[in-house]
Amino acid sequence: MSKKYSRRSVLRAGLATSGAALLTSMPASRLLAQEPEKPSEIIVRAWGGEWVESLKKGVSDRFTEMTGIAVRHDLTEDNEIQPKVWAAVAQGRVPPIHINWDTTTNATKSALRGVTEDISDLPNLANTTDLAKPVGLEGYPLVNTYGYVYVLAYRPEAFPDGAPKSWRDLLDPKFKGRIALYNDGIGFHFPAQVAGGGSLDDIPDNMDACWSFVREMKEQNPLLGEDPDFTTWFQNGEIDAACTISTNALAAKKNGVELAWTVPEEGCKFDTDCLWIPKGLPENELYWAKQYINLALSQESQQIWLDGLGLPGVIPGLTPPEGLAGDPSYPTEPADFEHLIRISSAVQVQNESDWFAKFKEIMQG
């Protein structure tokens, strides 16, 4: 701890005279340049609950302490903020946020639309692993900040014979009304394809097996929601199992709920989230938005931020949170990915909206 705080003190001291110290690897000519005017605040779109609390502790509070710039978190859902940002850029207006904390798939859509700033000049990119680099895009219109697994989280009390081995185990009548999924099915489509008797190789051209299994699951009357809902439902004893990012189950577990999670035989989806900056910001605000992302890529911020989320980051040398080393929700080595499902961002970008619509159509039918 003393080492962490001494490093923090050094950074704070440096920033008392120049916020450019955040860009620790900038050329001397840039470091000597006049620091741009500081805005009173920057706005970062974020997810609520444990998600925003971890970001606040690991990045936002540290950024404010170092620069004096307040950080406001906009909790508008990622799919809702997207068209607002796109419209602002298309109309030449200042976008409603400075930084979007987004799924990589959603962010890739924005990058392909040409609404994202290039952030390849961030010095801390030099310290990141390959996971940080967006696949299939030139430069860095976004930067991945960590990976995560949509695990099968469950209450051990409801599974006295041990962890469920298959997603099909959730079709047991005793779990009717006691299962939870995301309201658009994200994280569930790919294992459902396998559980329904299909092949991952058939994605996206033939996903009949996926929709067949989704229809079977609909008969279980699952609860449908967003990230914070899973934590609440587990804490209130409303559900026995869920397809959710492990962070949400970990949050309930931290609050004293007996929970576990597993990767069933059909596999679980692995994905990444990222940070990106929309075009159209005033030059000084763009500068400080970049400083925020650069700080998010520092080892200190990644350690604090991702300790709260229980997720593997993109900086080498991070210490796994207590109890998560070797956990299926915390993959770091090649062998850890053997039972995780990774579908290319290009395929997801082209088809995800249709998958979401189809899932909702089935569940609401």
Secondary structure, DSSP 8 states (H G I E B T S, - for coil): -HHHHHHHHHHHHHHHH-GGGGSTT--HHHHTS------SEEEEE--TTHHHHHHIIIIIHHHHHHH--EEEEE---HHHHHHHHHHHHHTT---S-SEEEEEHHHHHHHHHHT-B---TT-GGGGG--GGGS-TTSSS-SSEEEEEEEEEEEE-GGG-TT-S-SSGGGGGSGGGTT-EEEETT-TTTHHHHHHHTT--GGGTTT--HHHHHHHHHHHTT--EEE-HHHHHHHHHTT--SEEEEEHHHHHHHHHTT---EEE--TT-EEEEEEEEE-BTT--HHHHHHHHHHHHHHTSHHHHHHHHHHHT--BSSTT----TT-TT-TTS--SGGGGTTEE---HHHHHHHHHHHHHHHHHHHH-
